């Protein structure tokens, strides 16, 4: 049983590498894509105690190495991600 990867390195618009913690991954049959929700490691919480969460589509590499993150392009995809985030928050709120 392989240990699931909990961190990814994301390159920002300026070419800087940022270490990010994977919060959740899921697949969408509707869009035929996998998605990853992540936050920056060491990110500062805002006044509400929340950390900014990022989302990207994810295409795994066929050779088992790191895949490629791609931007989310459609409003429908963002709606799906928002729905998943709300479900996660609900589950966390119940614990």
Residue frames as a rotation matrix with the C-alpha (Angstrom) as fourth column:
UNK 1
0.584 0.812 0.000 0.00
0.812 -0.584 0.000 0.00
0.000 0.000 -1.000 0.00
UNK 2
-0.364 -0.765 0.531 1.59
0.746 -0.581 -0.326 3.25
0.558 0.277 0.782 -1.08
UNK 3
-0.286 0.194 -0.938 1.54
0.737 -0.581 -0.345 6.28
-0.612 -0.790 0.023 1.14
UNK 4
0.554 0.585 0.592 -0.57
0.827 -0.468 -0.311 9.04
0.095 0.662 -0.744 -0.36
UNK 5
-0.545 -0.750 0.374 1.27
0.727 -0.645 -0.234 12.19
0.417 0.144 0.897 -1.32
UNK 6
0.294 0.677 -0.674 0.30
0.925 -0.380 0.021 15.07
-0.242 -0.630 -0.738 0.97
UNK 7
0.177 -0.307 -0.935 2.34
0.021 -0.949 0.316 17.89
-0.984 -0.076 -0.162 -0.55
UNK 8
0.511 -0.093 0.855 2.79
0.858 0.111 -0.501 19.31
-0.049 0.990 0.136 -4.01
UNK 9
-0.449 -0.645 -0.619 5.06
0.448 -0.762 0.468 22.01
-0.773 -0.067 0.630 -5.35
UNK 10
0.588 0.683 0.433 3.29
0.771 -0.311 -0.556 24.70
-0.246 0.661 -0.709 -7.33
UNK 11
-0.634 -0.766 0.107 5.09
0.753 -0.580 0.310 27.27
-0.175 0.277 0.945 -9.46
UNK 12
0.207 0.742 -0.638 3.44
0.507 -0.639 -0.579 30.69
-0.837 -0.204 -0.508 -9.22
UNK 13
0.911 0.286 0.296 3.15
0.396 -0.416 -0.819 33.32
-0.111 0.863 -0.492 -11.95
UNK 14
0.721 -0.691 -0.057 6.59
-0.690 -0.723 0.035 34.69
-0.065 0.015 -0.998 -11.07
UNK 15
0.341 -0.591 -0.731 8.29
-0.318 0.660 -0.681 31.29
0.885 0.464 0.037 -11.39
UNK 16
-0.460 -0.471 0.753 8.63
-0.855 0.006 -0.519 30.84
0.240 -0.882 -0.405 -7.62
UNK 17
-0.401 0.300 -0.865 8.09
0.128 0.954 0.272 27.35
0.907 -0.002 -0.421 -6.23
UNK 18
-0.228 0.443 0.867 5.55
-0.930 -0.362 -0.060 27.15
0.288 -0.820 0.494 -3.42
UNK 19
-0.944 -0.024 -0.330 5.14
0.068 0.962 -0.265 24.08
0.324 -0.272 -0.906 -1.22
UNK 20
-0.278 0.933 0.231 1.44
-0.870 -0.346 0.352 23.31
0.408 -0.103 0.907 -0.84
UNK 21
-0.838 0.127 0.531 -0.50
-0.251 0.774 -0.582 20.90
-0.485 -0.621 -0.616 1.29
UNK 22
-0.712 0.636 -0.297 -3.08
-0.119 0.308 0.944 18.77
0.692 0.708 -0.144 -0.50
UNK 23
-0.655 0.564 0.503 -6.42
-0.703 -0.210 -0.679 19.16
-0.277 -0.799 0.534 1.27
UNK 24
0.123 0.772 0.624 -8.64
-0.131 0.636 -0.761 17.02
-0.984 0.012 0.179 -0.95
UNK 25
-0.853 -0.273 -0.445 -8.68
-0.471 0.037 0.881 15.35
-0.224 0.961 -0.161 -4.34
UNK 26
-0.029 0.869 0.494 -11.68
-0.004 0.494 -0.869 14.18
-1.000 -0.027 -0.011 -6.31
UNK 27
-0.933 -0.209 0.292 -12.70
0.259 0.170 0.951 13.16
-0.248 0.963 -0.104 -9.81
UNK 28
-0.149 0.901 -0.406 -15.56
-0.496 -0.424 -0.758 14.43
-0.856 0.088 0.510 -11.91
UNK 29
-0.370 0.124 0.921 -17.14
0.657 0.736 0.165 12.10
-0.657 0.666 -0.354 -14.45
UNK 30
0.670 0.731 -0.129 -19.08
0.465 -0.548 -0.695 15.09
-0.579 0.405 -0.708 -15.81
UNK 31
0.757 -0.443 -0.480 -15.88
-0.586 -0.786 -0.198 16.89
-0.289 0.432 -0.854 -16.83
UNK 32
0.898 -0.417 -0.143 -13.64
0.293 0.807 -0.512 13.83
0.329 0.418 0.847 -17.17
UNK 33
0.071 -0.886 0.458 -11.00
-0.240 -0.461 -0.854 15.41
0.968 -0.049 -0.246 -14.94
UNK 34
0.202 -0.122 -0.972 -9.42
0.926 0.347 0.149 15.02
0.319 -0.930 0.183 -11.54
UNK 35
0.487 0.007 0.873 -9.20
-0.089 -0.994 0.058 18.01
0.869 -0.106 -0.484 -9.21
UNK 36
-0.177 -0.569 -0.803 -6.98
0.884 0.268 -0.384 18.92
0.434 -0.778 0.455 -6.30
UNK 37
0.794 0.355 0.493 -7.73
0.045 -0.844 0.535 21.42
0.606 -0.403 -0.686 -3.53
UNK 38
0.096 -0.865 -0.493 -4.66
0.916 0.270 -0.295 22.77
0.389 -0.423 0.818 -1.75
UNK 39
0.994 0.087 0.067 -3.31
0.053 -0.911 0.409 25.54
0.097 -0.403 -0.910 0.46
UNK 40
0.274 -0.947 0.168 0.14
-0.310 -0.252 -0.917 27.04
0.910 0.200 -0.362 0.86
UNK 41
0.306 -0.290 -0.907 2.21
0.822 0.561 0.097 25.42
0.481 -0.775 0.410 3.61
UNK 42
-0.536 -0.526 -0.661 2.65
0.820 -0.512 -0.258 27.98
-0.202 -0.680 0.705 6.37
UNK 43
-0.375 0.470 0.799 -0.12
0.406 -0.691 0.597 30.22
0.833 0.549 0.069 5.00
UNK 44
-0.998 0.052 0.038 -1.37
-0.060 -0.551 -0.832 32.87
-0.022 -0.833 0.553 7.39
UNK 45
-0.321 0.945 -0.055 -4.95
0.947 0.320 -0.035 32.57
-0.016 -0.063 -0.998 8.60
UNK 46
-0.456 0.260 0.851 -7.21
0.147 -0.921 0.361 35.55
0.877 0.290 0.382 8.02
UNK 47
-0.716 0.152 0.681 -9.19
-0.647 -0.512 -0.566 37.24
0.262 -0.846 0.465 10.80
UNK 48
0.407 0.911 0.071 -11.81
-0.896 0.383 0.224 34.47
0.177 -0.155 0.972 10.56
UNK 49
0.008 -0.498 0.867 -9.20
-0.593 0.696 0.405 31.75
-0.805 -0.517 -0.289 11.05
UNK 50
0.844 0.334 0.420 -9.48
0.136 0.623 -0.771 30.63
-0.519 0.708 0.480 7.42
UNK 51
-0.338 -0.940 -0.050 -6.66
-0.022 -0.045 0.999 29.86
-0.941 0.339 -0.005 5.01
UNK 52
0.133 0.355 -0.925 -6.95
-0.907 -0.332 -0.258 30.60
-0.399 0.874 0.278 1.29
UNK 53
0.018 -0.030 0.999 -7.73
0.140 0.990 0.027 27.40
-0.990 0.139 0.022 -0.63
UNK 54
-0.345 -0.222 -0.912 -6.67
-0.850 -0.338 0.404 26.94
-0.398 0.915 -0.073 -4.24
UNK 55
0.376 0.480 0.793 -8.08
-0.009 0.857 -0.515 24.52
-0.927 0.187 0.326 -6.79
UNK 56
-0.339 -0.465 -0.818 -6.69
-0.873 -0.169 0.457 23.13
-0.350 0.869 -0.349 -10.02
UNK 57
0.885 0.404 -0.232 -7.53
-0.465 0.795 -0.390 20.43
0.027 0.453 0.891 -12.48
UNK 58
0.024 -0.881 0.472 -4.99
-0.729 0.308 0.611 17.63
-0.684 -0.359 -0.635 -12.30
UNK 59
0.781 0.121 -0.613 -3.70
-0.554 0.588 -0.590 15.41
0.289 0.800 0.526 -15.07
UNK 60
0.585 -0.594 0.553 -1.65
-0.257 0.511 0.821 12.51
-0.769 -0.622 0.146 -13.68
UNK 61
-0.078 -0.705 -0.705 1.46
-0.991 -0.024 0.134 11.59
-0.111 0.708 -0.697 -15.63
UNK 62
0.757 0.432 -0.491 1.30
-0.544 0.832 -0.107 8.19
0.362 0.348 0.865 -17.28
UNK 63
0.052 -0.842 -0.536 4.78
-0.039 0.535 -0.844 7.22
0.998 0.065 -0.005 -16.07
UNK 64
0.454 0.213 -0.865 3.79
0.769 0.397 0.501 7.54
0.450 -0.893 0.016 -12.39
UNK 65
-0.685 -0.707 -0.176 5.73
0.711 -0.595 -0.375 10.75
0.161 -0.382 0.910 -11.89
UNK 66
-0.539 0.472 -0.698 4.23
0.232 -0.713 -0.662 14.07
-0.810 -0.519 0.274 -10.87
UNK 67
0.052 0.660 0.749 1.27
0.988 0.074 -0.134 15.10
-0.144 0.747 -0.649 -12.96
UNK 68
-0.839 -0.307 0.450 0.40
0.436 -0.873 0.218 18.50
0.326 0.379 0.866 -14.28
UNK 69
-0.253 0.744 -0.618 -1.87
0.624 -0.362 -0.692 21.09
-0.739 -0.561 -0.373 -12.69
UNK 70
-0.716 0.097 0.692 -4.02
0.579 -0.472 0.665 23.07
0.391 0.876 0.282 -15.09
UNK 71
-0.927 0.375 0.020 -6.25
-0.336 -0.803 -0.493 26.08
-0.169 -0.463 0.870 -14.45
UNK 72
-0.379 0.898 0.223 -9.97
0.708 0.437 -0.555 25.64
-0.596 -0.053 -0.801 -14.02
UNK 73
-0.967 -0.201 0.155 -11.55
0.245 -0.579 0.778 27.19
-0.067 0.790 0.609 -17.07
UNK 74
-0.472 0.856 0.211 -15.33
0.199 -0.130 0.971 27.06
0.859 0.500 -0.109 -16.80
UNK 75
-0.403 0.458 0.792 -17.94
-0.827 -0.553 -0.101 28.48
0.392 -0.696 0.602 -14.46
UNK 76
0.643 0.684 -0.345 -19.51
-0.511 0.718 0.473 25.01
0.571 -0.127 0.811 -14.24
UNK 77
0.099 -0.701 -0.706 -16.24
0.453 0.664 -0.595 23.55
0.886 -0.261 0.384 -12.94
UNK 78
-0.787 -0.368 0.495 -15.98
-0.196 -0.611 -0.767 26.31
0.585 -0.700 0.409 -10.33
UNK 79
0.106 0.911 0.399 -19.57
-0.894 -0.088 0.439 25.55
0.435 -0.403 0.805 -9.25
UNK 80
0.641 0.065 -0.765 -18.63
0.043 0.992 0.120 21.88
0.766 -0.110 0.633 -8.81
UNK 81
-0.391 -0.882 -0.262 -15.55
0.428 0.078 -0.901 22.79
0.815 -0.464 0.347 -6.75
UNK 82
-0.599 0.248 0.762 -17.59
-0.639 -0.722 -0.267 25.14
0.483 -0.646 0.590 -4.57
UNK 83
0.523 0.842 -0.130 -20.10
-0.645 0.491 0.585 22.33
0.557 -0.222 0.800 -3.99
UNK 84
0.370 -0.485 -0.792 -17.32
0.432 0.845 -0.316 19.92
0.822 -0.226 0.522 -2.96
UNK 85
-0.699 -0.648 0.302 -15.78
0.085 -0.494 -0.865 22.54
0.710 -0.579 0.401 -0.64
UNK 86
-0.177 0.731 0.659 -19.16
-0.873 -0.425 0.238 23.10
0.454 -0.533 0.714 1.02
UNK 87
0.717 0.404 -0.568 -19.56
-0.189 0.897 0.400 19.33
0.671 -0.180 0.719 1.55
UNK 88
-0.121 -0.858 -0.499 -16.10
0.540 0.365 -0.759 19.14
0.833 -0.361 0.419 3.14
UNK 89
-0.735 -0.130 0.666 -16.86
-0.349 -0.769 -0.535 22.10
0.582 -0.626 0.520 5.42
UNK 90
0.314 0.924 0.220 -20.15
-0.791 0.126 0.599 20.49
0.525 -0.362 0.770 6.46
UNK 91
0.603 -0.140 -0.785 -18.37
0.252 0.967 0.022 17.23
0.756 -0.211 0.619 7.30
UNK 92
-0.516 -0.853 -0.077 -15.69
0.415 -0.170 -0.894 19.06
0.749 -0.493 0.442 9.29
UNK 93
-0.479 0.406 0.778 -18.35
-0.652 -0.758 -0.006 21.06
0.587 -0.510 0.628 11.12
UNK 94
0.595 0.781 -0.189 -20.04
-0.500 0.544 0.674 17.86
0.629 -0.306 0.714 12.27
UNK 95
0.129 -0.634 -0.763 -16.90
0.435 0.728 -0.531 16.39
0.891 -0.263 0.370 13.84
